[in-house]
């Protein structure tokens, strides 16, 4: 290969370019820089700014969402604590109501029991009074019959018989009361 230039016969140094190439290269470089600065760099800057805004906005939205989630969590915890307190209050009220109902039922049962016992005592007293009356009449009749047999006297007269029976029963009661 021959590195000699065709013009003038002088050898051309391959390290040093020709001045025409430098001018064309410089003009092309200036045009390229102009196109890059006028169209490409502003677009790149917009793209970078949009990315930065998107990233920062995403971070801010994430922080806001995190703060809102924390706030909701605290609200839920407060509501849960309030619900537990309300449940405990309702449970205590129910226990108190149940105890009140129990006491009412016991009081009514006692009243009913007392009423039944009193009715039984009243019925027993009435029955006793009836039995005592019947026994008095029967004992009086037996006593009169026995006395008439013993004394030999006939107590046929009803008024005398009744007076005698009443005296006899009064003597019996006074003897039994001692």
RAURHU-V522452 format. One record per residue. N is the residue number from 1. PHI is phi in degrees with one decimal (* if undefined). Layout:
n->{N	N}
phi->{PHI	PHI}
This chain:
n->{1	2	3	4	5	6	7	8	9	10	11	12	13	14	15	16	17	18	19	20	21	22	23	24	25	26	27	28	29	30	31	32	33	34	35	36	37	38	39	40	41	42	43	44	45	46	47	48	49	50	51	52	53	54	55	56	57	58	59	60	61	62	63	64	65	66	67	68	69	70	71	72	73	74	75	76	77	78	79	80	81	82	83	84	85	86	87	88	89	90	91	92	93	94	95	96	97	98	99	100	101	102	103	104	105	106	107	108	109	110	111	112	113	114	115	116	117	118	119	120	121	122	123	124	125	126	127	128	129	130	131	132	133	134	135	136	137	138	139	140	141	142	143	144	145	146	147	148	149	150	151	152	153	154	155	156	157	158	159	160	161	162	163	164	165	166	167	168	169	170	171	172	173	174	175	176	177	178}
phi->{*	-116.2	-99.9	-87.6	-81.1	-78.0	-92.8	68.4	74.6	-81.4	-73.4	-100.8	-81.7	-71.9	-83.3	-97.1	-76.8	-77.3	-66.2	-67.4	-66.9	-65.7	-67.4	-62.1	-62.4	-66.2	-63.2	-61.7	-64.3	-65.4	-63.3	-61.1	-62.4	-62.8	-61.6	-62.6	-71.4	-79.9	-116.5	-78.8	-61.7	-61.7	-63.1	-62.5	-63.5	-62.3	-62.8	-63.2	-64.7	-63.6	-63.8	-61.2	-62.3	-63.8	-66.7	-64.8	-63.8	-63.7	-65.4	-64.7	-63.8	-64.9	-64.7	-64.6	-64.3	-64.1	-64.2	-64.9	-63.9	-64.4	-63.8	-63.1	-61.8	-65.8	-62.8	-64.1	-64.3	-63.8	-64.6	-64.5	-63.4	-65.2	-64.9	-63.9	-63.2	-63.3	-62.6	-64.3	-65.4	-62.6	-63.4	-65.6	-63.5	-63.5	-63.3	-64.1	-62.4	-62.3	-66.1	-62.6	-63.7	-60.3	-64.4	-62.5	-63.4	-63.1	-64.4	-65.2	-64.5	-63.4	-61.1	-63.5	-62.2	-62.0	-65.4	-64.9	-61.8	-65.0	-63.4	-63.3	-63.9	-64.2	-63.8	-64.4	-65.1	-66.1	-62.6	-62.6	-62.9	-64.5	-63.7	-62.8	-63.2	-63.9	-65.2	-62.2	-64.1	-69.2	-63.8	-63.4	-64.6	-63.9	-65.5	-66.5	-61.5	-65.3	-66.1	-67.7	-72.0	-74.7	-79.9	85.5	-100.8	-91.1	-105.9	-78.4	-68.7	-65.1	-65.0	-66.3	-60.1	-64.4	-64.5	-65.0	-63.1	-63.2	-62.6	-63.7	-66.8	-64.8	-64.4	-63.2	-66.1	-70.0	-71.4	-71.8	-74.9	-76.6}
